[in-house]
């Protein structure tokens, strides 16, 4: 993470009289887990290259998101990266077309078997990615709580982690549930400061 982030906006905090919170880069000795879009991209690329997904198959964001148990945002990112390397291509319809060759779009049922997902949606993709993000947020919020009350911007958090606002809101709600964040006036999120209590 960058030394300064858009986690909060100081401009907004001047009116609230609250200091802003910036998240420094956390040093971790553990192996970094892949974000959801990278896991989805990897699985799609593997099965497109192997021919499990027939050339010309139309892949929609919603169908792939359902298969992988994720939101559409990481699927959209995966599609963009796959298009950059030529494994899928955009067309006039919705979604992308699998394969490198110029073939007519074919709307066939997208099945879990095409992607080796015979055990149902890969909830681990979503929960693993969300857990990683949540623990990063939790660590920094607890660290900042030692220094007082800080405002956290949902939009800036979403941009910082490159996720949708729904995911950012879920992260904040999870932190609120354990008592390290609270909603203040005007529905702003604040770090609960640690004190003697």
MDAnalysis code that builds the backbone (N, CA, C; Angstrom):
import MDAnalysis as mda
import numpy as np

u = mda.Universe.empty(591, n_residues=197, atom_resindex=np.repeat(np.arange(197), 3), trajectory=True)
u.add_TopologyAttr("name", ["N", "CA", "C"] * 197)
u.add_TopologyAttr("resid", np.arange(1, 198))
u.add_TopologyAttr("resname", ["UNK", "UNK", "UNK", "UNK", "UNK", "UNK", "UNK", "UNK", "UNK", "UNK", "UNK", "UNK", "UNK", "UNK", "UNK", "UNK", "UNK", "UNK", "UNK", "UNK", "UNK", "UNK", "UNK", "UNK", "UNK", "UNK", "UNK", "UNK", "UNK", "UNK", "UNK", "UNK", "UNK", "UNK", "UNK", "UNK", "UNK", "UNK", "UNK", "UNK", "UNK", "UNK", "UNK", "UNK", "UNK", "UNK", "UNK", "UNK", "UNK", "UNK", "UNK", "UNK", "UNK", "UNK", "UNK", "UNK", "UNK", "UNK", "UNK", "UNK", "UNK", "UNK", "UNK", "UNK", "UNK", "UNK", "UNK", "UNK", "UNK", "UNK", "UNK", "UNK", "UNK", "UNK", "UNK", "UNK", "UNK", "UNK", "UNK", "UNK", "UNK", "UNK", "UNK", "UNK", "UNK", "UNK", "UNK", "UNK", "UNK", "UNK", "UNK", "UNK", "UNK", "UNK", "UNK", "UNK", "UNK", "UNK", "UNK", "UNK", "UNK", "UNK", "UNK", "UNK", "UNK", "UNK", "UNK", "UNK", "UNK", "UNK", "UNK", "UNK", "UNK", "UNK", "UNK", "UNK", "UNK", "UNK", "UNK", "UNK", "UNK", "UNK", "UNK", "UNK", "UNK", "UNK", "UNK", "UNK", "UNK", "UNK", "UNK", "UNK", "UNK", "UNK", "UNK", "UNK", "UNK", "UNK", "UNK", "UNK", "UNK", "UNK", "UNK", "UNK", "UNK", "UNK", "UNK", "UNK", "UNK", "UNK", "UNK", "UNK", "UNK", "UNK", "UNK", "UNK", "UNK", "UNK", "UNK", "UNK", "UNK", "UNK", "UNK", "UNK", "UNK", "UNK", "UNK", "UNK", "UNK", "UNK", "UNK", "UNK", "UNK", "UNK", "UNK", "UNK", "UNK", "UNK", "UNK", "UNK", "UNK", "UNK", "UNK", "UNK", "UNK", "UNK", "UNK", "UNK", "UNK", "UNK", "UNK", "UNK", "UNK", "UNK", "UNK", "UNK", "UNK"])
u.atoms.positions = np.array([
    [0.840, -1.178, 0.000],
    [0.000, 0.000, 0.000],
    [0.878, 1.231, 0.000],
    [0.467, 2.286, -0.657],
    [1.270, 3.480, -0.677],
    [1.318, 4.133, 0.689],
    [2.356, 4.950, 0.889],
    [2.531, 5.617, 2.170],
    [1.362, 6.530, 2.477],
    [0.809, 7.157, 1.473],
    [-0.400, 7.943, 1.679],
    [-1.462, 7.383, 0.770],
    [-2.656, 7.364, 1.250],
    [-3.726, 6.792, 0.445],
    [-4.932, 7.693, 0.483],
    [-5.935, 7.279, -0.245],
    [-7.174, 8.031, -0.272],
    [-8.151, 7.467, 0.744],
    [-7.644, 6.762, 1.769],
    [-8.516, 6.150, 2.748],
    [-9.491, 7.180, 3.313],
    [-9.023, 8.411, 3.491],
    [-9.901, 9.487, 3.939],
    [-9.537, 10.741, 3.182],
    [-10.379, 11.686, 3.244],
    [-10.111, 12.962, 2.587],
    [-10.058, 14.040, 3.657],
    [-8.898, 14.659, 3.816],
    [-8.731, 15.651, 4.863],
    [-9.665, 16.828, 4.690],
    [-9.966, 17.180, 3.432],
    [-10.856, 18.284, 3.152],
    [-12.179, 18.094, 3.881],
    [-12.732, 16.883, 3.786],
    [-14.007, 16.590, 4.419],
    [-13.894, 16.637, 5.941],
    [-12.740, 16.282, 6.448],
    [-12.576, 16.186, 7.889],
    [-12.435, 17.537, 8.559],
    [-12.056, 18.561, 7.814],
    [-11.920, 19.893, 8.391],
    [-13.265, 20.344, 8.929],
    [-14.321, 20.094, 8.153],
    [-15.656, 20.495, 8.582],
    [-16.095, 19.688, 9.799],
    [-15.696, 18.429, 9.871],
    [-16.078, 17.588, 10.993],
    [-15.216, 17.836, 12.221],
    [-14.078, 18.497, 12.023],
    [-13.156, 18.711, 13.129],
    [-12.421, 17.452, 13.525],
    [-12.381, 16.475, 12.647],
    [-11.728, 15.208, 12.939],
    [-10.460, 15.079, 12.105],
    [-9.399, 14.521, 12.675],
    [-8.190, 14.295, 11.881],
    [-8.438, 13.193, 10.861],
    [-7.661, 13.223, 9.782],
    [-7.824, 12.196, 8.756],
    [-6.904, 11.023, 9.043],
    [-7.189, 9.914, 8.393],
    [-6.413, 8.694, 8.585],
    [-5.770, 8.310, 7.272],
    [-4.464, 8.168, 7.253],
    [-3.813, 7.641, 6.060],
    [-3.142, 6.339, 6.453],
    [-3.195, 5.397, 5.560],
    [-2.690, 4.060, 5.841],
    [-1.308, 3.901, 5.227],
    [-0.278, 3.674, 6.043],
    [1.049, 3.449, 5.482],
    [1.158, 2.029, 4.945],
    [2.184, 1.801, 4.178],
    [2.428, 0.465, 3.641],
    [2.778, -0.457, 4.801],
    [2.025, -1.520, 4.911],
    [2.277, -2.481, 5.976],
    [3.326, -3.474, 5.495],
    [4.297, -3.747, 6.353],
    [5.320, -4.720, 5.998],
    [4.875, -6.070, 6.521],
    [4.824, -7.025, 5.643],
    [4.353, -8.347, 6.022],
    [5.355, -9.385, 5.556],
    [5.623, -10.325, 6.419],
    [6.536, -11.402, 6.066],
    [5.786, -12.565, 5.423],
    [4.445, -12.508, 5.464],
    [3.667, -13.603, 4.898],
    [3.524, -13.437, 3.400],
    [3.297, -14.564, 2.731],
    [3.100, -14.543, 1.286],
    [1.781, -13.853, 0.981],
    [1.808, -12.930, 0.060],
    [0.612, -12.169, -0.290],
    [-0.357, -13.049, -1.079],
    [-1.613, -13.008, -0.679],
    [-2.637, -13.763, -1.391],
    [-3.091, -12.966, -2.595],
    [-3.575, -13.673, -3.600],
    [-4.027, -13.017, -4.823],
    [-5.415, -12.426, -4.620],
    [-5.678, -11.263, -5.229],
    [-7.035, -10.718, -5.178],
    [-7.980, -11.580, -6.014],
    [-9.277, -11.411, -5.797],
    [-10.288, -12.233, -6.476],
    [-10.163, -12.160, -7.990],
    [-9.934, -10.951, -8.536],
    [-9.862, -10.837, -9.999],
    [-8.700, -11.646, -10.564],
    [-7.597, -11.722, -9.829],
    [-6.438, -12.484, -10.309],
    [-6.730, -13.985, -10.292],
    [-7.424, -14.443, -9.253],
    [-7.793, -15.857, -9.188],
    [-8.765, -16.221, -10.311],
    [-9.730, -15.335, -10.560],
    [-10.705, -15.572, -11.628],
    [-10.012, -15.549, -12.987],
    [-9.138, -14.568, -13.188],
    [-8.398, -14.468, -14.455],
    [-7.578, -15.733, -14.693],
    [-6.905, -16.193, -13.660],
    [-6.065, -17.379, -13.779],
    [-6.892, -18.606, -14.167],
    [-8.034, -18.788, -13.513],
    [-8.892, -19.938, -13.817],
    [-9.452, -19.848, -15.235],
    [-9.911, -18.660, -15.625],
    [-10.449, -18.489, -16.980],
    [-9.368, -18.736, -18.025],
    [-8.193, -18.158, -17.820],
    [-7.096, -18.312, -18.783],
    [-6.720, -19.782, -18.944],
    [-6.616, -20.487, -17.830],
    [-6.236, -21.901, -17.863],
    [-7.223, -22.718, -18.698],
    [-8.510, -22.499, -18.482],
    [-9.518, -23.314, -19.161],
    [-9.789, -22.857, -20.593],
    [-9.558, -21.594, -20.888],
    [-9.669, -21.138, -22.281],
    [-8.521, -21.723, -23.088],
    [-7.304, -21.664, -22.535],
    [-6.133, -22.222, -23.231],
    [-6.267, -23.732, -23.434],
    [-6.832, -24.410, -22.426],
    [-6.969, -25.871, -22.505],
    [-8.072, -26.299, -23.466],
    [-8.900, -25.360, -23.901],
    [-9.984, -25.693, -24.814],
    [-11.257, -26.152, -24.121],
    [-11.295, -26.064, -22.793],
    [-12.504, -26.441, -22.056],
    [-13.655, -25.488, -22.352],
    [-13.311, -24.252, -22.685],
    [-14.304, -23.255, -23.083],
    [-14.189, -23.136, -24.601],
    [-15.209, -23.573, -25.344],
    [-15.115, -23.555, -26.808],
    [-14.909, -22.140, -27.356],
    [-14.069, -21.986, -28.393],
    [-13.878, -20.669, -29.007],
    [-15.213, -20.092, -29.464],
    [-15.395, -18.814, -29.204],
    [-16.630, -18.144, -29.583],
    [-17.667, -18.091, -28.475],
    [-17.420, -18.827, -27.387],
    [-18.371, -18.832, -26.276],
    [-18.461, -17.440, -25.666],
    [-19.683, -16.957, -25.499],
    [-19.896, -15.651, -24.878],
    [-19.871, -15.832, -23.364],
    [-18.971, -15.106, -22.724],
    [-18.856, -15.132, -21.265],
    [-19.417, -13.826, -20.719],
    [-20.441, -13.915, -19.902],
    [-21.014, -12.698, -19.319],
    [-20.484, -12.505, -17.904],
    [-20.425, -11.246, -17.486],
    [-19.940, -10.935, -16.140],
    [-20.784, -11.626, -15.084],
    [-22.097, -11.563, -15.245],
    [-22.972, -12.118, -14.208],
    [-22.846, -13.640, -14.115],
    [-22.739, -14.333, -15.248],
    [-22.613, -15.795, -15.224],
    [-21.309, -16.222, -14.556],
    [-20.220, -15.557, -14.904],
    [-18.921, -15.906, -14.314],
    [-18.895, -15.534, -12.835],
    [-19.469, -14.383, -12.485],
    [-19.526, -13.970, -11.074],
    [-20.291, -14.998, -10.247],
    [-21.389, -15.496, -10.787],
    [-22.174, -16.509, -10.078],
    [-21.369, -17.792, -9.892],
    [-20.683, -18.227, -10.947],
    [-19.878, -19.452, -10.855],
    [-18.784, -19.347, -9.803],
    [-18.156, -18.173, -9.719],
    [-17.029, -18.003, -8.807],
    [-17.439, -17.429, -7.455],
    [-18.726, -17.163, -7.271],
    [-19.191, -16.640, -5.988],
    [-18.619, -15.279, -5.674],
    [-18.496, -14.425, -6.685],
    [-17.930, -13.089, -6.481],
    [-18.902, -12.041, -6.998],
    [-18.539, -10.787, -6.829],
    [-19.313, -9.716, -7.450],
    [-18.842, -9.576, -8.899],
    [-19.491, -8.714, -9.662],
    [-19.113, -8.548, -11.072],
    [-17.834, -7.735, -11.238],
    [-17.487, -6.927, -10.260],
    [-16.308, -6.066, -10.381],
    [-15.015, -6.848, -10.626],
    [-14.703, -7.895, -9.828],
    [-13.477, -8.649, -10.128],
    [-13.543, -9.388, -11.459],
    [-14.737, -9.791, -11.871],
    [-14.891, -10.458, -13.171],
    [-14.577, -9.469, -14.284],
    [-15.064, -8.246, -14.132],
    [-14.793, -7.193, -15.127],
    [-13.281, -6.960, -15.241],
    [-12.595, -6.895, -14.093],
    [-11.136, -6.712, -14.111],
    [-10.450, -7.898, -14.781],
    [-10.918, -9.103, -14.489],
    [-10.332, -10.299, -15.103],
    [-10.533, -10.269, -16.615],
    [-11.732, -9.880, -17.073],
    [-12.002, -9.779, -18.509],
    [-11.068, -8.772, -19.174],
    [-10.854, -7.626, -18.521],
    [-9.963, -6.604, -19.090],
    [-8.554, -7.156, -19.270],
    [-8.064, -7.862, -18.264],
    [-6.712, -8.410, -18.355],
    [-6.629, -9.534, -19.385],
    [-7.666, -10.346, -19.466],
    [-7.679, -11.409, -20.476],
    [-7.745, -10.825, -21.883],
    [-8.471, -9.725, -22.049],
    [-8.534, -9.051, -23.356],
    [-7.166, -8.478, -23.717],
    [-6.453, -7.955, -22.720],
    [-5.118, -7.397, -22.961],
    [-4.141, -8.448, -23.479],
    [-4.292, -9.694, -23.027],
    [-3.375, -10.748, -23.482],
    [-3.968, -11.560, -24.638],
    [-5.155, -11.174, -25.090],
    [-5.733, -11.776, -26.285],
    [-6.493, -13.077, -26.099],
    [-6.822, -13.444, -24.872],
    [-7.567, -14.686, -24.669],
    [-9.074, -14.506, -24.824],
    [-9.543, -13.283, -24.680],
    [-10.951, -12.963, -24.939],
    [-10.981, -11.676, -25.747],
    [-12.132, -11.411, -26.360],
    [-12.265, -10.145, -27.076],
    [-13.658, -9.594, -26.862],
    [-13.731, -8.294, -26.907],
    [-15.015, -7.603, -26.760],
    [-15.789, -7.711, -28.068],
    [-17.085, -7.570, -27.983],
    [-17.918, -7.533, -29.183],
    [-19.105, -6.626, -28.895],
    [-19.994, -6.476, -29.865],
    [-21.109, -5.539, -29.722],
    [-22.115, -5.948, -28.654],
    [-22.169, -7.212, -28.315],
    [-23.113, -7.681, -27.300],
    [-22.564, -7.506, -25.890],
    [-23.219, -8.158, -24.954],
    [-22.790, -8.089, -23.561],
    [-21.788, -9.193, -23.263],
    [-20.764, -8.878, -22.509],
    [-19.755, -9.854, -22.142],
    [-18.569, -9.845, -23.090],
    [-17.854, -10.966, -23.112],
    [-16.686, -11.127, -23.986],
    [-16.799, -12.471, -24.694],
    [-16.017, -12.613, -25.768],
    [-15.984, -13.861, -26.524],
    [-14.675, -14.573, -26.203],
    [-14.777, -15.847, -25.827],
    [-13.595, -16.640, -25.498],
    [-12.845, -17.022, -26.762],
    [-11.531, -17.059, -26.661],
    [-10.700, -17.516, -27.767],
    [-10.019, -16.391, -28.512],
    [-8.923, -16.751, -29.179],
    [-8.127, -15.769, -29.922],
    [-8.643, -15.562, -31.338],
    [-9.232, -16.611, -31.909],
    [-9.672, -16.534, -33.306],
    [-10.921, -15.684, -33.447],
    [-11.074, -15.138, -34.650],
    [-12.274, -14.365, -34.981],
    [-13.385, -15.340, -35.357],
    [-14.184, -15.723, -34.396],
    [-15.319, -16.608, -34.652],
    [-16.595, -15.900, -34.221],
    [-17.693, -16.365, -34.751],
    [-18.987, -15.780, -34.400],
    [-19.297, -16.066, -32.926],
    [-19.916, -15.103, -32.252],
    [-20.309, -15.333, -30.856],
    [-21.303, -16.491, -30.756],
    [-21.067, -17.365, -29.788],
    [-21.961, -18.499, -29.549],
    [-22.460, -18.430, -28.115],
    [-23.757, -18.333, -27.987],
    [-24.344, -18.291, -26.647],
    [-24.694, -19.718, -26.229],
    [-23.783, -20.293, -25.482],
    [-23.996, -21.644, -24.955],
    [-24.069, -21.543, -23.436],
    [-24.715, -22.501, -22.791],
    [-24.777, -22.456, -21.325],
    [-23.371, -22.513, -20.719],
    [-23.127, -21.614, -19.795],
    [-21.843, -21.602, -19.080],
    [-21.989, -22.565, -17.906],
    [-21.208, -23.617, -17.921],
    [-21.333, -24.643, -16.883],
    [-20.115, -24.640, -15.964],
    [-20.303, -25.083, -14.733],
    [-19.164, -25.180, -13.813],
    [-18.074, -26.114, -14.339],
    [-18.476, -27.126, -15.095],
    [-17.506, -28.088, -15.626],
    [-16.511, -27.430, -16.577],
    [-16.933, -26.373, -17.279],
    [-16.029, -25.669, -18.195],
    [-14.810, -25.122, -17.459],
    [-14.993, -24.825, -16.177],
    [-13.923, -24.193, -15.402],
    [-13.445, -25.071, -14.252],
    [-13.818, -26.340, -14.285],
    [-13.380, -27.261, -13.242],
    [-14.005, -26.973, -11.893],
    [-15.220, -26.423, -11.895],
    [-15.893, -26.053, -10.649],
    [-17.033, -27.025, -10.367],
    [-16.723, -28.285, -10.265],
    [-17.770, -29.288, -10.087],
    [-18.364, -29.286, -8.684],
    [-17.708, -28.651, -7.726],
    [-18.214, -28.609, -6.349],
    [-19.057, -27.375, -6.073],
    [-19.511, -26.681, -7.107],
    [-20.331, -25.492, -6.918],
    [-19.490, -24.234, -6.950],
    [-20.101, -23.082, -6.577],
    [-19.374, -21.813, -6.633],
    [-18.118, -21.842, -5.771],
    [-17.119, -21.173, -6.220],
    [-15.867, -21.111, -5.477],
    [-15.979, -19.976, -4.466],
    [-16.639, -20.269, -3.360],
    [-16.807, -19.249, -2.325],
    [-15.453, -18.834, -1.758],
    [-14.473, -19.735, -1.849],
    [-13.152, -19.407, -1.327],
    [-12.545, -18.222, -2.044],
    [-12.866, -18.046, -3.328],
    [-12.335, -16.899, -4.074],
    [-12.776, -15.624, -3.395],
    [-14.063, -15.540, -3.113],
    [-14.588, -14.326, -2.514],
    [-14.151, -14.196, -1.060],
    [-14.377, -15.251, -0.262],
    [-14.098, -15.121, 1.157],
    [-12.608, -14.942, 1.418],
    [-11.764, -15.648, 0.649],
    [-10.325, -15.513, 0.829],
    [-9.874, -14.091, 0.499],
    [-10.374, -13.560, -0.607],
    [-10.003, -12.200, -0.999],
    [-10.538, -11.188, 0.006],
    [-11.793, -11.359, 0.438],
    [-12.375, -10.425, 1.393],
    [-11.671, -10.518, 2.740],
    [-11.325, -11.744, 3.164],
    [-10.617, -11.890, 4.431],
    [-9.280, -11.168, 4.387],
    [-8.571, -11.301, 3.289],
    [-7.283, -10.624, 3.149],
    [-7.458, -9.119, 3.271],
    [-8.439, -8.576, 2.558],
    [-8.695, -7.136, 2.630],
    [-9.147, -6.739, 4.024],
    [-10.025, -7.536, 4.609],
    [-10.535, -7.193, 5.934],
    [-9.404, -7.150, 6.958],
    [-8.529, -8.136, 6.944],
    [-7.459, -8.164, 7.938],
    [-6.477, -7.008, 7.751],
    [-6.272, -6.586, 6.506],
    [-5.450, -5.391, 6.273],
    [-6.127, -4.170, 6.881],
    [-7.429, -4.037, 6.622],
    [-8.182, -2.916, 7.177],
    [-8.188, -2.975, 8.698],
    [-8.480, -4.129, 9.253],
    [-8.553, -4.286, 10.704],
    [-7.230, -3.915, 11.372],
    [-6.130, -4.395, 10.827],
    [-4.813, -4.106, 11.397],
    [-4.556, -2.603, 11.441],
    [-4.848, -1.922, 10.344],
    [-4.590, -0.487, 10.283],
    [-5.554, 0.317, 11.149],
    [-6.805, -0.113, 11.209],
    [-7.778, 0.590, 12.054],
    [-7.375, 0.473, 13.520],
    [-6.994, -0.713, 13.948],
    [-6.575, -0.895, 15.343],
    [-5.330, -0.069, 15.628],
    [-4.386, -0.069, 14.709],
    [-3.183, 0.743, 14.886],
    [-3.542, 2.217, 15.032],
    [-4.415, 2.711, 14.153],
    [-4.799, 4.129, 14.189],
    [-5.616, 4.477, 15.423],
    [-6.332, 3.500, 15.972],
    [-7.174, 3.779, 17.135],
    [-6.346, 4.178, 18.354],
    [-5.074, 3.850, 18.353],
    [-4.187, 4.264, 19.446],
    [-3.996, 5.771, 19.477],
    [-4.212, 6.427, 18.342],
    [-3.931, 7.854, 18.225],
    [-5.182, 8.724, 18.202],
    [-6.340, 8.132, 18.399],
    [-7.551, 8.942, 18.448],
    [-8.591, 8.525, 17.436],
    [-9.507, 9.447, 17.198],
    [-10.661, 9.204, 16.320],
    [-10.344, 9.712, 14.916],
    [-10.541, 8.852, 13.914],
    [-10.280, 9.208, 12.530],
    [-11.479, 8.837, 11.676],
    [-11.685, 9.600, 10.631],
    [-12.766, 9.316, 9.690],
    [-12.246, 8.405, 8.579],
    [-13.060, 7.447, 8.167],
    [-12.720, 6.531, 7.082],
    [-13.754, 6.720, 5.974],
    [-13.287, 6.985, 4.772],
    [-14.167, 7.189, 3.619],
    [-14.405, 5.866, 2.896],
    [-15.666, 5.514, 2.750],
    [-16.032, 4.274, 2.058],
    [-15.555, 4.275, 0.603],
    [-15.751, 5.398, -0.077],
    [-15.339, 5.503, -1.477],
    [-13.819, 5.397, -1.612],
    [-13.102, 6.103, -0.745],
    [-11.638, 6.051, -0.802],
    [-11.125, 4.653, -0.465],
    [-11.791, 3.981, 0.479],
    [-11.413, 2.608, 0.818],
    [-11.604, 1.692, -0.392],
    [-12.729, 1.851, -1.079],
    [-12.999, 1.046, -2.279],
    [-11.935, 1.293, -3.342],
    [-11.585, 2.540, -3.550],
    [-10.551, 2.857, -4.547],
    [-9.191, 2.323, -4.125],
    [-8.886, 2.445, -2.848],
    [-7.595, 1.992, -2.331],
    [-7.408, 0.487, -2.554],
    [-8.457, -0.285, -2.271],
    [-8.378, -1.736, -2.428],
    [-8.784, -2.198, -3.824],
    [-9.201, -1.256, -4.687],
    [-9.641, -1.564, -6.052],
    [-10.793, -2.567, -6.057],
    [-11.787, -2.262, -5.238],
    [-12.985, -3.091, -5.169],
    [-14.197, -2.191, -5.319],
    [-15.362, -2.786, -5.443],
    [-16.589, -2.011, -5.524],
    [-16.982, -1.453, -4.164],
    [-17.889, -0.485, -4.184],
    [-18.332, 0.132, -2.931],
    [-19.071, -0.858, -2.040],
    [-19.743, -1.819, -2.646],
    [-20.452, -2.817, -1.845],
    [-19.468, -3.633, -1.019],
    [-18.366, -4.025, -1.625],
    [-17.338, -4.778, -0.904],
    [-16.751, -3.912, 0.205],
    [-16.444, -2.648, -0.105],
    [-15.896, -1.740, 0.908],
    [-16.878, -1.577, 2.063],
    [-18.153, -1.423, 1.744],
    [-19.177, -1.271, 2.791],
    [-19.235, -2.527, 3.660],
    [-19.153, -3.704, 3.031],
    [-19.169, -4.953, 3.801],
    [-17.964, -5.056, 4.729],
    [-16.807, -4.601, 4.266],
    [-15.617, -4.593, 5.117],
    [-15.829, -3.683, 6.322],
    [-16.397, -2.501, 6.068],
    [-16.645, -1.547, 7.149],
    [-17.695, -2.074, 8.127],
    [-18.728, -2.715, 7.612],
    [-19.756, -3.291, 8.484],
    [-19.181, -4.401, 9.358],
    [-18.286, -5.179, 8.783],
    [-17.639, -6.246, 9.560],
    [-16.785, -5.649, 10.678],
    [-16.080, -4.562, 10.369],
    [-15.278, -3.886, 11.397],
    [-16.179, -3.244, 12.450],
    [-17.334, -2.741, 12.028],
    [-18.286, -2.158, 12.977],
    [-18.830, -3.234, 13.917],
    [-19.064, -4.417, 13.391],
    [-19.629, -5.507, 14.187],
    [-18.724, -5.909, 15.346],
    [-17.418, -5.765, 15.184],
    [-16.514, -6.112, 16.290],
    [-16.132, -4.894, 17.120],
    [-16.669, -3.725, 16.745],
    [-16.509, -2.544, 17.584],
    [-15.294, -1.677, 17.341],
    [-14.605, -1.841, 16.211],
    [-13.439, -0.982, 15.968],
    [-13.779, 0.209, 15.083],
    [-14.952, 0.177, 14.445],
    [-15.457, 1.311, 13.666],
    [-16.870, 1.610, 14.130],
    [-17.273, 2.865, 13.935],
    [-18.649, 3.244, 14.233],
    [-19.113, 4.256, 13.208],
    [-20.430, 4.348, 13.066],
    [-21.005, 5.347, 12.168],
    [-21.364, 6.562, 12.997],
    [-20.906, 7.716, 12.533],
    [-21.199, 8.952, 13.234],
    [-22.323, 9.711, 12.566],
    [-22.368, 11.008, 12.847],
    [-23.365, 11.877, 12.235],
    [-23.194, 11.851, 10.720],
    [-24.280, 11.989, 10.018],
    [-24.279, 11.998, 8.549],
    [-23.756, 10.689, 7.961],
    [-23.848, 9.617, 8.726],
    [-23.459, 8.270, 8.274],
    [-21.992, 8.153, 7.882],
    [-21.121, 8.964, 8.471],
    [-19.684, 8.843, 8.228],
    [-19.113, 7.754, 9.133],
    [-18.099, 7.073, 8.625],
    [-17.433, 6.020, 9.390],
    [-16.278, 6.616, 10.181],
    [-16.131, 6.187, 11.444],
    [-15.047, 6.662, 12.294],
    [-14.379, 5.494, 13.010],
    [-13.076, 5.627, 13.206],
    [-12.324, 4.677, 14.013],
    [-12.675, 4.938, 15.469],
    [-12.979, 3.882, 16.212],
    [-13.249, 4.018, 17.642],
    [-11.901, 4.103, 18.347],
    [-11.630, 5.236, 19.025],
    [-10.322, 5.369, 19.667],
    [-10.185, 4.442, 20.875],
    [-8.998, 3.912, 21.063],
    [-8.721, 3.099, 22.250],
    [-8.434, 4.042, 23.411],
    [-9.049, 3.761, 24.536],
    [-8.774, 4.549, 25.736],
    [-8.701, 3.602, 26.925],
    [-8.740, 4.151, 28.133],
    [-8.596, 3.331, 29.333],
    [-9.743, 2.349, 29.514],
    [-10.900, 2.644, 28.921],
    [-12.068, 1.763, 29.077],
    [-11.827, 0.538, 28.270],
])
